[in-house]
Amino acid sequence: MKIAGIVVEYNPLHHGHIHHYNETKQVTQADAVIAIMSGNFLQRGEPAIVDKWTRTEMALHMGVDLVLELPVAYATHSAQWFAYGAIASLHATGVVNELVFGMESDELEVMKKIAQLLSEKEDQLKSLLADKLATGMSYPAAFSHAAACLGETGSLGNPDHINSILTQPNNSLALHYLMALYQLDSPIVPRSILRKHAAYHDAKPSHDHIASATAIRKMLLEGGANEVAAFVPDYTMDLLIREIQAGHCPMTWEHFANDLWHELILSSPNELQQYQEIAEGLEYRILSSISKVTEPSVEKLLTLLKTKRYTHTKLQRALLHILLRHSKRDFSQHSLQAGPHYLRVLGFNEQGRTILKRMKKTATAPVVTRAAGIQHPFLQMDIKATAIYYNAMKNRSTTNILRDFNQPPIMF
């Protein structure tokens, strides 16, 4: 059986994702597709607009055969560790043959050479990156410039061209996928497809039926479910309406404002400094800024905090780590490099059931179908993140807050 792997958030699942899925099946001629999906909190440092179980249902409706959860320790991290956690999970299944991801440009071979060079010259990359960050650059800009400089020394071509490739968000993430494959010495073959019609950050749709997830979330928040009908499949619409009527959607940062303020009020600068991505005096900037906000509002706080150095995304992730109490100790390089340690099953169909039986023989990490099935710090983070997510809902219940303990995988 030939199996393709994809890395997704589906926040929410839309027609662009269907294109990705269909192209994955076509370019790989795979018999099945495994998706590694972020849980209730995402890489840009924000809550998913609808919970992971509903997004799993969307994926299974589309045709994905097996959905595995990317642990929150990776799902809410920088692109480097987000990609590493996802690829390490696919690698650990022992059954995935090919990886398919979207890119803004058709330059996979160039990207593979850059990934190999950066992996081999990791120390030089870190040094160049530190130099660029010291000039006040944001991390994404500093990384692309550092990579371009190394690329020039490695005879990979014009550094301006390399920099222009890597400043595109999907290209940048693709590079980290390729670096992870190289670092893991994985036999998984990478393939890319071109992103169509909507750019990653587009706030408004520019096509009749395809819009970015960013634009869809904006329309959903401002106009309700009917506003997004043209841009999502019927099953996504049905599931969104179901969750809206239940008071579980759409979830935004503002649902967590009171919980975040609670943490900030009780924390000293030294305590905040222990959390992941809090450094260089950011703890003082955060505490001084909360007194300038007239009411607990995460967006208003982010506006006050934002600088050239601190991007909106980086600040969101920093605040999220405070909310979830993610300490730097928990996120040490050693612990992250060791990989996910388990494969959490969120859902599967009949084909996925066959894959799971095969994984019992091939997987290098335990396959978990219930949270009580294994004890690991990363899994405990997942359980707590789920509880915090459901506790912030308009209609909350103890059943949902403790859902990770009782919810079996969704079966189609």
Wavefront OBJ file of the C-alpha trace (Angstrom):
o trace
v 0.000 0.000 0.000
v 1.343 3.410 -1.007
v 0.632 6.099 1.600
v 1.065 9.870 1.315
v 1.429 12.208 4.261
v 0.218 15.797 4.591
v 0.537 18.388 7.374
v -2.611 20.435 8.014
v -4.534 22.742 10.319
v -7.911 22.925 8.477
v -8.930 26.117 10.226
v -11.488 25.497 8.717
v -11.277 23.048 5.800
v -12.046 24.819 2.505
v -11.880 24.294 -1.274
v -8.150 25.092 -1.355
v -7.555 22.168 0.996
v -9.590 19.918 -1.286
v -7.280 20.947 -4.145
v -4.280 20.014 -1.985
v -5.810 16.644 -1.120
v -6.769 15.845 -4.731
v -3.350 16.866 -6.028
v -1.715 14.742 -3.330
v -3.596 11.681 -4.540
v -2.809 12.489 -8.169
v 0.911 13.236 -7.957
v 1.655 10.302 -5.651
v -0.930 7.792 -6.926
v -1.283 6.917 -3.242
v -3.773 4.359 -1.959
v -4.276 6.329 1.254
v -3.519 9.674 2.923
v -2.444 10.310 6.515
v -2.859 13.855 7.871
v -0.880 15.253 10.781
v -3.215 17.924 12.175
v -2.692 20.588 14.825
v -4.964 20.395 17.845
v -6.938 23.243 19.390
v -4.112 25.810 19.262
v -2.159 26.622 16.124
v 1.255 27.605 14.843
v 0.438 31.318 14.510
v -0.226 31.390 18.250
v -4.006 31.445 18.124
v -6.922 29.143 18.975
v -8.479 27.122 16.181
v -11.802 28.613 15.125
v -13.437 25.229 15.772
v -12.176 22.307 17.855
v -9.891 19.503 16.663
v -12.590 16.810 16.718
v -14.831 18.801 14.377
v -11.880 19.524 12.085
v -11.096 15.796 12.131
v -14.637 15.140 10.911
v -14.051 17.622 8.073
v -10.854 15.814 7.078
v -12.540 12.403 7.070
v -15.467 13.726 5.029
v -12.976 14.969 2.430
v -11.321 11.564 2.165
v -8.331 11.585 4.509
v -7.943 8.035 5.819
v -6.171 8.634 9.127
v -5.838 11.818 11.202
v -3.066 12.049 13.811
v -2.663 14.971 16.206
v 0.457 17.099 16.149
v 1.287 17.617 19.851
v 0.703 21.162 21.073
v 4.404 21.353 21.993
v 5.135 21.417 18.250
v 1.856 22.841 16.920
v 2.370 26.163 18.749
v 6.094 26.469 18.088
v 8.200 28.241 15.473
v 8.176 26.962 11.886
v 11.360 24.964 12.538
v 9.888 22.859 15.339
v 6.361 22.787 13.921
v 7.781 21.182 10.784
v 10.131 18.899 12.702
v 7.333 17.573 14.926
v 5.061 16.942 11.947
v 7.719 15.179 9.871
v 8.955 13.178 12.870
v 5.352 12.002 13.395
v 4.950 10.900 9.778
v 8.375 9.246 9.892
v 7.468 7.430 13.127
v 4.429 5.782 11.523
v 6.780 3.641 9.444
v 4.193 3.522 6.635
v 4.373 6.906 4.870
v 6.114 6.853 1.487
v 5.704 10.434 0.279
v 5.095 13.908 1.716
v 3.121 16.507 -0.246
v 3.062 20.209 0.649
v 2.092 23.478 -1.031
v 4.540 26.089 -2.274
v 4.259 29.517 -3.873
v 6.951 28.638 -6.441
v 7.887 25.616 -8.509
v 11.467 25.329 -7.238
v 11.506 22.170 -5.149
v 14.937 21.057 -6.365
v 16.486 24.390 -5.348
v 14.756 24.140 -1.977
v 16.127 20.622 -1.428
v 19.668 21.868 -2.022
v 19.155 24.791 0.359
v 17.733 22.443 3.006
v 20.706 20.110 2.752
v 23.186 22.982 2.963
v 21.478 24.561 5.985
v 21.264 21.226 7.780
v 24.950 20.555 7.194
v 25.970 24.073 8.282
v 23.657 24.434 11.255
v 26.241 26.219 13.434
v 26.970 28.794 10.723
v 23.243 29.306 10.196
v 22.717 29.962 13.921
v 25.577 32.479 13.951
v 24.294 34.338 10.886
v 20.760 34.241 12.274
v 21.914 35.790 15.562
v 23.688 38.566 13.645
v 20.573 39.359 11.614
v 18.330 39.310 14.690
v 20.710 41.722 16.428
v 19.951 44.295 13.727
v 16.286 44.293 14.767
v 14.951 41.990 12.032
v 11.964 39.764 12.727
v 12.782 36.058 12.935
v 11.277 35.106 9.528
v 13.161 37.925 7.779
v 16.392 37.151 9.643
v 16.136 33.455 8.770
v 15.580 34.060 5.051
v 18.487 36.530 4.907
v 20.803 34.164 6.798
v 19.808 31.267 4.542
v 20.414 33.412 1.460
v 23.906 34.316 2.702
v 24.751 30.653 3.274
v 23.255 29.778 -0.091
v 25.607 32.198 -1.794
v 28.637 30.632 -0.098
v 27.334 27.213 -1.101
v 27.074 28.257 -4.766
v 23.291 27.885 -4.800
v 22.752 31.053 -6.771
v 21.845 34.685 -6.325
v 21.169 35.437 -2.632
v 18.431 37.920 -3.567
v 16.640 35.153 -5.475
v 16.983 32.717 -2.560
v 15.736 35.379 -0.159
v 12.725 36.114 -2.377
v 11.845 32.402 -2.436
v 12.092 32.000 1.334
v 10.094 35.095 2.249
v 6.945 33.361 0.939
v 5.242 31.648 3.930
v 4.530 28.283 2.288
v 8.015 28.154 0.752
v 9.542 28.896 4.142
v 7.547 26.117 5.805
v 8.435 23.768 2.934
v 12.124 24.437 3.584
v 11.692 23.390 7.213
v 9.884 20.207 6.139
v 12.816 19.384 3.862
v 15.350 20.152 6.594
v 13.485 17.848 8.981
v 13.488 15.031 6.427
v 17.225 15.501 5.996
v 17.920 15.664 9.743
v 15.857 12.511 10.395
v 17.468 10.728 7.434
v 13.913 9.839 6.458
v 13.132 7.772 3.358
v 9.918 9.784 2.823
v 10.022 11.395 -0.646
v 9.005 15.100 -0.723
v 6.720 16.479 -3.440
v 5.323 19.974 -3.866
v 2.230 21.454 -5.486
v 1.610 25.074 -6.399
v -0.730 27.083 -4.204
v -3.665 28.343 -6.298
v -5.730 31.571 -6.362
v -5.429 32.657 -2.693
v -2.260 33.736 -0.923
v -1.649 32.564 2.644
v -2.415 35.935 4.295
v -5.094 37.217 1.901
v -7.780 38.902 4.033
v -10.302 39.024 1.172
v -11.196 36.389 -1.428
v -9.964 37.021 -4.978
v -11.665 33.969 -6.504
v -15.276 32.801 -6.677
v -14.756 29.568 -4.749
v -11.253 29.612 -3.245
v -10.206 31.893 -0.402
v -7.487 31.706 2.230
v -8.381 30.343 5.649
v -7.573 33.841 6.964
v -10.252 35.378 4.719
v -12.771 32.662 5.573
v -12.307 33.148 9.315
v -12.734 36.904 8.878
v -15.969 36.413 6.919
v -17.242 33.889 9.454
v -16.607 36.253 12.364
v -18.069 39.312 10.663
v -20.990 37.847 8.725
v -21.722 34.381 10.073
v -21.734 30.981 8.406
v -23.699 32.063 5.313
v -20.846 34.368 4.299
v -18.446 31.460 3.798
v -20.797 29.067 1.973
v -19.193 29.622 -1.445
v -15.695 28.890 -0.162
v -16.154 25.681 1.835
v -17.673 22.275 1.014
v -21.163 21.408 2.282
v -19.848 19.189 5.060
v -17.697 22.011 6.455
v -20.753 24.273 6.396
v -22.903 21.686 8.179
v -20.282 21.125 10.865
v -19.673 24.847 11.393
v -23.413 25.479 11.765
v -23.690 22.575 14.214
v -20.882 23.971 16.375
v -22.163 27.553 16.162
v -25.600 26.432 17.352
v -23.947 24.535 20.207
v -22.089 27.699 21.284
v -18.694 26.150 20.472
v -17.709 28.229 17.431
v -16.200 30.529 16.265
v -13.431 30.617 18.874
v -11.047 33.596 18.924
v -8.318 34.938 21.188
v -10.868 37.185 22.907
v -12.542 34.117 24.441
v -9.301 33.622 26.406
v -8.718 37.262 27.394
v -9.888 36.863 30.994
v -7.835 33.679 31.474
v -4.746 35.393 30.040
v -5.241 38.449 32.270
v -5.542 36.134 35.258
v -2.087 34.697 34.458
v -0.561 38.131 33.844
v -1.973 39.657 37.037
v -0.533 36.847 39.165
v 2.880 36.740 37.451
v 6.036 38.652 38.262
v 8.539 39.568 35.499
v 10.779 36.698 36.627
v 7.886 34.246 36.420
v 6.904 35.415 32.928
v 10.500 35.141 31.789
v 10.364 31.381 32.414
v 7.808 30.892 29.636
v 8.683 29.924 26.094
v 9.442 32.861 23.721
v 9.566 35.404 26.563
v 13.013 37.025 26.400
v 14.915 40.289 25.954
v 12.682 42.217 28.335
v 9.408 41.255 26.670
v 8.068 40.324 30.107
v 8.384 43.956 31.258
v 6.821 45.246 28.053
v 3.825 42.931 28.527
v 3.229 43.864 32.158
v 3.547 47.595 31.503
v 1.174 47.347 28.521
v -1.724 45.632 30.318
v -2.279 48.751 32.422
v -2.772 50.786 29.228
v -5.591 48.591 27.916
v -9.004 49.793 29.087
v -10.418 46.250 29.242
v -9.014 42.730 28.856
v -8.565 42.524 25.083
v -5.868 40.392 23.489
v -6.011 42.264 20.170
v -5.548 45.625 21.889
v -2.664 44.233 23.914
v -1.035 42.849 20.765
v -1.350 46.251 19.084
v 0.512 47.880 21.974
v 3.191 45.197 22.023
v 3.922 45.007 18.294
v 7.282 46.333 17.077
v 9.451 45.726 14.019
v 11.281 43.031 15.984
v 8.210 41.395 17.508
v 5.805 40.269 14.789
v 2.121 39.749 15.484
v 2.598 35.985 15.177
v 5.564 35.853 17.551
v 3.689 37.904 20.142
v 0.604 35.698 19.824
v 2.750 32.617 20.429
v 4.401 34.275 23.434
v 1.003 35.084 24.986
v -0.245 31.592 24.181
v 2.705 30.027 25.998
v 1.806 32.139 29.030
v -1.847 31.066 28.816
v -0.889 27.388 28.503
v 2.014 27.693 30.979
v 4.593 26.354 28.550
v 7.955 26.782 30.249
v 11.314 26.947 28.481
v 12.304 23.872 30.454
v 9.469 21.893 28.838
v 10.564 23.075 25.388
v 14.265 22.308 25.582
v 15.983 21.488 22.311
v 16.750 18.009 23.625
v 13.100 17.218 24.380
v 11.856 18.579 21.042
v 14.559 16.826 19.016
v 13.594 13.496 20.587
v 10.345 13.609 18.610
v 6.662 13.262 19.560
v 7.086 9.992 21.576
v 3.522 8.935 20.664
v 1.063 9.024 17.762
v -2.347 10.286 18.929
v -5.193 9.045 16.715
v -8.019 11.557 16.201
v -9.973 9.711 13.532
v -9.943 7.149 10.716
v -12.052 5.396 8.100
v -11.960 1.726 7.034
v -8.756 2.268 5.059
v -7.331 4.058 8.079
v -8.215 1.084 10.259
v -6.105 -1.110 7.961
v -3.239 1.380 8.216
v -3.446 1.351 12.014
v -3.162 -2.453 12.041
v -0.074 -2.152 9.867
v 1.376 0.564 12.119
v 1.286 -1.808 15.080
v 4.233 -3.527 13.402
v 5.992 -0.533 11.835
v 5.526 2.459 14.174
v 8.510 3.528 16.275
v 6.263 5.344 18.787
v 3.195 4.096 20.671
v -0.103 4.551 18.816
v -2.529 6.199 21.271
v -6.303 6.002 20.852
v -7.148 7.275 24.358
v -5.322 9.893 26.391
v -5.150 7.541 29.358
v -3.180 5.106 27.221
v 0.232 6.663 27.856
v 1.970 9.005 30.274
v 4.170 11.636 28.654
v 4.728 15.367 29.389
v 3.771 16.366 25.839
v 0.502 14.434 26.068
v -0.258 16.110 29.390
v 0.223 19.452 27.626
v -2.296 18.346 24.972
v -4.865 17.384 27.615
v -4.472 20.690 29.477
v -4.661 22.681 26.233
v -7.938 20.953 25.348
v -9.361 21.702 28.811
v -8.402 25.388 28.555
v -9.916 25.595 25.060
v -13.286 24.155 26.067
v -13.360 26.089 29.350
v -13.342 29.342 27.363
v -16.412 28.443 25.286
v -19.711 30.260 25.566
v -21.511 26.999 26.378
v -19.037 24.982 28.404
v -19.428 21.701 30.229
v -17.244 19.435 32.318
v -17.783 16.723 29.705
v -16.147 18.867 27.044
v -13.433 20.233 29.337
v -12.367 16.643 30.061
v -13.108 15.444 26.526
v -9.538 14.329 25.803
v -9.871 11.662 28.500
v -13.069 10.152 27.153
v -13.241 10.819 23.422
v -12.327 7.786 21.295
v -11.130 8.360 17.736
v -13.840 9.386 15.289
v -14.622 6.460 12.975
v -16.089 6.805 9.476
l 1 2 3 4 5 6 7 8 9 10 11 12 13 14 15 16 17 18 19 20 21 22 23 24 25 26 27 28 29 30 31 32 33 34 35 36 37 38 39 40 41 42 43 44 45 46 47 48 49 50 51 52 53 54 55 56 57 58 59 60 61 62 63 64 65 66 67 68 69 70 71 72 73 74 75 76 77 78 79 80 81 82 83 84 85 86 87 88 89 90 91 92 93 94 95 96 97 98 99 100 101 102 103 104 105 106 107 108 109 110 111 112 113 114 115 116 117 118 119 120 121 122 123 124 125 126 127 128 129 130 131 132 133 134 135 136 137 138 139 140 141 142 143 144 145 146 147 148 149 150 151 152 153 154 155 156 157 158 159 160 161 162 163 164 165 166 167 168 169 170 171 172 173 174 175 176 177 178 179 180 181 182 183 184 185 186 187 188 189 190 191 192 193 194 195 196 197 198 199 200 201 202 203 204 205 206 207 208 209 210 211 212 213 214 215 216 217 218 219 220 221 222 223 224 225 226 227 228 229 230 231 232 233 234 235 236 237 238 239 240 241 242 243 244 245 246 247 248 249 250 251 252 253 254 255 256 257 258 259 260 261 262 263 264 265 266 267 268 269 270 271 272 273 274 275 276 277 278 279 280 281 282 283 284 285 286 287 288 289 290 291 292 293 294 295 296 297 298 299 300 301 302 303 304 305 306 307 308 309 310 311 312 313 314 315 316 317 318 319 320 321 322 323 324 325 326 327 328 329 330 331 332 333 334 335 336 337 338 339 340 341 342 343 344 345 346 347 348 349 350 351 352 353 354 355 356 357 358 359 360 361 362 363 364 365 366 367 368 369 370 371 372 373 374 375 376 377 378 379 380 381 382 383 384 385 386 387 388 389 390 391 392 393 394 395 396 397 398 399 400 401 402 403 404 405 406 407 408 409 410 411 412
